[in-house]
Amino acid sequence: MTIDLVTATAETFRPHVGQDFTCATDAGPVALRLDNIKVFEGSSIRDNHLEIAGVVYPPRKAFALTLIGPHAPVLPQGMKELHHPELGPLMLFVAPFRRDHDCTLYEAVFN
């Protein structure tokens, strides 16, 4: 199954918290575990009518996925193709935002 990222919401990803997404890199596949989903409750982005090329998209709250990866390698920010067994391939802009002693945290934001 492949999801439409334009219509995806936090609820699309919620059943997959704790599951791994795989990212292919030059060093080999890197597993990124979906750790948390933050919904930006105060956001008004996409809370109203959105129409692009005659297609009306449903409103949604902005949200962010927090992913946990290994300490190394650290993936540079940018577009990454992540694979999930149920959701299929996803092209997401992923950025590292914190590196701890045993992991690197990444974020993917949906506006």
C-alpha positions in Angstrom: 0.0 0.0 0.0 1.3 3.5 -0.8 -0.2 6.4 1.0 -0.9 9.9 -0.4 1.3 12.3 1.6 -0.9 15.2 0.6 -3.9 13.7 2.5 -1.9 11.9 5.2 -2.6 12.9 8.8 -1.0 12.1 12.1 -3.6 9.3 12.4 -2.2 7.7 9.2 1.1 7.1 11.0 -0.2 6.5 14.6 -0.6 2.7 14.2 3.1 2.5 13.2 4.7 4.1 16.2 7.4 1.7 17.4 7.9 0.3 13.9 10.9 0.6 11.6 11.2 2.4 8.4 14.2 1.6 6.3 16.3 4.1 4.4 18.8 3.0 1.8 22.2 4.7 2.1 25.7 4.3 0.6 26.7 2.6 3.8 23.8 0.2 3.5 20.2 0.2 4.9 19.6 2.3 8.0 16.5 1.6 10.2 14.6 4.6 11.5 12.1 3.7 14.2 9.0 5.9 14.4 9.1 7.1 18.0 6.6 9.9 18.3 4.1 12.0 16.5 3.6 15.6 17.5 0.4 17.4 16.3 0.7 21.2 16.2 -2.7 22.0 17.7 -2.3 25.7 17.4 -1.5 25.6 13.7 -4.0 26.9 11.2 -2.1 25.5 8.2 -4.4 23.3 6.2 -7.2 23.8 8.8 -9.3 25.3 6.0 -10.1 25.0 2.3 -7.2 24.0 0.1 -7.6 23.6 -3.6 -4.8 22.8 -6.1 -5.5 22.4 -9.8 -9.2 21.9 -9.1 -8.7 19.2 -6.5 -10.0 20.0 -3.0 -7.9 18.6 -0.1 -9.4 17.9 3.3 -8.2 20.0 6.2 -5.5 18.7 8.5 -3.4 19.8 11.4 0.3 20.2 10.8 2.3 17.4 12.5 5.8 16.0 12.8 7.2 12.5 13.0 10.1 11.8 15.3 12.3 9.0 14.1 15.1 7.3 16.0 18.2 6.1 14.1 21.6 4.7 15.0 24.3 6.9 16.4 26.2 6.5 13.1 25.9 7.0 10.3 24.1 10.3 10.6 21.9 10.9 7.6 22.2 14.5 6.3 19.0 16.4 6.0 17.2 16.1 2.7 14.7 14.0 0.7 14.9 10.4 1.8 13.1 7.4 0.4 11.8 5.4 3.5 10.3 2.0 3.1 7.7 0.5 5.4 6.2 -3.0 5.0 2.6 -1.7 5.2 2.9 1.9 4.0 5.2 1.2 1.1 7.8 3.7 -0.1 7.6 7.3 1.2 9.6 10.3 0.0 10.1 12.5 3.0 12.3 15.5 3.9 14.1 14.2 7.0 16.4 16.3 9.2 18.6 15.2 12.1 17.9 17.4 15.2 19.7 15.7 18.1 22.4 13.2 18.6 22.6 11.3 21.9 25.2 8.9 23.2 23.5 5.9 21.4 21.2 7.3 18.7 20.3 10.2 16.3 16.9 11.7 16.3 15.3 12.9 13.0 12.2 14.8 12.2 9.8 14.9 9.2 7.3 17.7 9.2 3.9 17.7 7.4 2.3 21.1 6.9 
